[in-house]
Amino acid sequence: MTRTCACMLLLYMLLPISLTVDGQEVPTSITCTSNAIASRDYGFAEKVWTGQKGHRIDSSAPFQIATQDKKLRGLYLRDKVFSGLNTEKPIVRSITRYEDGAEDAAEFVVKVVSRTSDQVFLIWTNDSHNKVWLTTVDLTHRKAMVTQAFQGVTSVGGELETLDCR
């Protein structure tokens, strides 16, 4: 019994030191490139859910989707840099690249909602508190998914974005 308890105690003490992902240490920072985004919103004046920007009604397109190969004006892929993933308040840097080559970046101090040895769930809002993001960062497969819910003057809606990380 004593030997079992001693082995379990040693394992408990060494486990955090040996946590790895694919034979490597779990990263505390990860850079991700957006590969696709889907958007849908409810236009208050139109009284309809649509995937179209400007609330055009087209039932054949319930979601507006942009990808690396199919870019859409007004629906931008946003790359992300997640840093401090081993802390309680990581930082997310969101980088938007426009058609004309210009870039815009925003930085958010975020809250950890849940964490495992290879995955971190994060949540944050904008300064106006009319947008909220929930993200999962999978450190094993180097993938991330970002969801956004928002309420504006003309609509309420959401986006889902997928990212490949390195």
C-alpha positions as CSV (number, residue, x, y, z in Angstrom):
1,M,0.0,0.0,0.0
2,T,2.8,2.4,0.9
3,R,4.7,1.6,-2.3
4,T,1.5,2.2,-4.4
5,C,0.9,5.6,-2.6
6,A,4.6,6.6,-3.2
7,C,4.4,5.7,-6.9
8,M,1.2,7.6,-7.3
9,L,2.7,10.6,-5.5
10,L,5.7,10.5,-7.7
11,L,3.6,10.2,-10.9
12,Y,1.4,13.1,-9.7
13,M,4.6,15.3,-9.2
14,L,6.2,14.4,-12.5
15,L,3.1,14.5,-14.7
16,P,3.0,18.3,-15.2
17,I,6.7,18.2,-16.1
18,S,6.2,15.5,-18.8
19,L,3.1,16.8,-20.5
20,T,3.9,16.9,-24.2
21,V,2.1,17.2,-27.5
22,D,3.3,14.9,-30.3
23,G,6.6,14.4,-28.4
24,Q,7.1,18.1,-28.0
25,E,6.4,20.5,-25.1
26,V,3.0,22.1,-25.0
27,P,3.4,25.5,-26.6
28,T,2.6,28.6,-24.6
29,S,2.2,30.6,-27.8
30,I,0.8,29.6,-31.2
31,T,0.3,31.4,-34.5
32,C,-2.8,30.5,-36.6
33,T,-3.8,31.3,-40.2
34,S,-7.5,31.5,-41.0
35,N,-8.6,29.2,-43.8
36,A,-12.4,29.8,-43.8
37,I,-15.2,31.8,-42.1
38,A,-19.0,31.5,-42.2
39,S,-21.4,34.3,-41.3
40,R,-25.1,34.5,-40.6
41,D,-27.2,37.3,-39.2
42,Y,-30.8,38.5,-38.6
43,G,-31.7,41.8,-40.1
44,F,-34.1,43.7,-37.8
45,A,-35.7,45.7,-40.6
46,E,-36.0,42.7,-43.0
47,K,-37.2,40.3,-40.2
48,V,-35.2,37.4,-41.7
49,W,-32.1,35.4,-41.1
50,T,-29.7,35.6,-43.9
51,G,-26.1,34.8,-44.8
52,Q,-25.9,37.8,-47.2
53,K,-24.2,41.0,-46.3
54,G,-26.6,44.0,-46.5
55,H,-29.4,41.5,-45.5
56,R,-30.3,40.6,-49.1
57,I,-32.7,37.8,-49.0
58,D,-31.5,34.7,-50.8
59,S,-32.7,31.4,-49.4
60,S,-30.1,29.5,-51.5
61,A,-27.3,31.0,-49.3
62,P,-28.2,30.6,-45.6
63,F,-24.5,31.4,-44.7
64,Q,-22.0,33.7,-46.3
65,I,-18.7,31.8,-46.6
66,A,-15.2,33.0,-47.4
67,T,-12.1,30.9,-47.8
68,Q,-8.5,31.4,-48.7
69,D,-9.5,30.7,-52.3
70,K,-12.9,32.5,-52.3
71,K,-12.5,35.9,-50.7
72,L,-15.6,38.1,-50.2
73,R,-15.6,41.8,-49.7
74,G,-16.8,42.6,-46.2
75,L,-16.1,39.1,-44.8
76,Y,-12.5,38.9,-43.9
77,L,-10.3,36.1,-42.7
78,R,-8.5,37.0,-39.5
79,D,-5.3,35.4,-38.5
80,K,-4.6,35.0,-34.8
81,V,-1.6,34.8,-32.5
82,F,-2.4,33.2,-29.1
83,S,0.2,33.9,-26.4
84,G,0.4,33.2,-22.7
85,L,-1.7,30.0,-23.1
86,N,-0.2,28.7,-19.9
87,T,-1.6,31.7,-17.9
88,E,-5.1,32.6,-16.6
89,K,-5.2,35.7,-18.9
90,P,-3.7,34.9,-22.3
91,I,-3.5,37.5,-25.1
92,V,-5.1,37.1,-28.5
93,R,-3.9,39.3,-31.4
94,S,-6.3,39.3,-34.3
95,I,-4.9,40.4,-37.7
96,T,-7.2,41.4,-40.6
97,R,-5.6,41.6,-44.1
98,Y,-7.6,43.6,-46.6
99,E,-7.7,43.2,-50.4
100,D,-5.5,46.4,-50.9
101,G,-2.7,44.9,-48.8
102,A,-3.5,47.0,-45.7
103,E,-3.6,45.3,-42.3
104,D,-5.5,46.0,-39.1
105,A,-4.7,44.3,-35.7
106,A,-6.5,44.2,-32.4
107,E,-5.3,42.8,-29.2
108,F,-7.4,41.3,-26.4
109,V,-6.7,40.1,-22.9
110,V,-8.8,37.0,-22.7
111,K,-10.2,34.6,-20.0
112,V,-9.5,30.9,-19.9
113,V,-12.8,29.1,-19.6
114,S,-11.4,25.5,-19.6
115,R,-8.0,23.9,-20.1
116,T,-6.7,20.4,-20.6
117,S,-3.2,19.2,-21.3
118,D,-3.6,19.8,-25.0
119,Q,-6.6,22.2,-25.4
120,V,-7.5,25.7,-24.2
121,F,-11.0,27.3,-24.4
122,L,-10.9,31.2,-24.3
123,I,-13.5,33.9,-24.1
124,W,-13.4,37.7,-24.6
125,T,-15.5,40.7,-25.6
126,N,-14.9,44.0,-27.4
127,D,-14.8,47.4,-25.7
128,S,-18.4,48.1,-26.6
129,H,-19.5,44.7,-25.2
130,N,-21.7,44.0,-28.2
131,K,-19.5,41.2,-29.4
132,V,-18.3,38.1,-27.6
133,W,-15.8,35.5,-28.9
134,L,-15.4,31.9,-27.8
135,T,-12.3,30.0,-29.0
136,T,-10.9,26.5,-28.7
137,V,-7.2,26.0,-29.4
138,D,-6.2,22.4,-30.0
139,L,-2.5,22.1,-29.2
140,T,-2.2,18.5,-30.4
141,H,-3.5,19.0,-33.9
142,R,-2.5,22.6,-34.1
143,K,-6.0,23.8,-35.0
144,A,-8.2,26.6,-33.7
145,M,-11.9,27.5,-34.1
146,V,-13.2,31.0,-33.3
147,T,-16.9,31.7,-32.9
148,Q,-18.3,35.2,-32.5
149,A,-21.8,36.4,-31.5
150,F,-22.7,40.0,-32.0
151,Q,-25.6,42.5,-31.8
152,G,-25.5,45.7,-33.8
153,V,-27.8,48.5,-34.7
154,T,-29.3,46.7,-37.7
155,S,-28.8,43.0,-36.9
156,V,-27.8,40.2,-34.6
157,G,-25.6,37.4,-35.7
158,G,-22.6,35.2,-35.6
159,E,-19.5,33.9,-37.3
160,L,-17.5,30.7,-37.2
161,E,-13.9,30.7,-38.3
162,T,-11.4,27.8,-38.6
163,L,-7.6,28.2,-38.4
164,D,-4.5,26.1,-39.0
165,C,-1.7,26.8,-36.5
166,R,2.0,26.4,-36.3
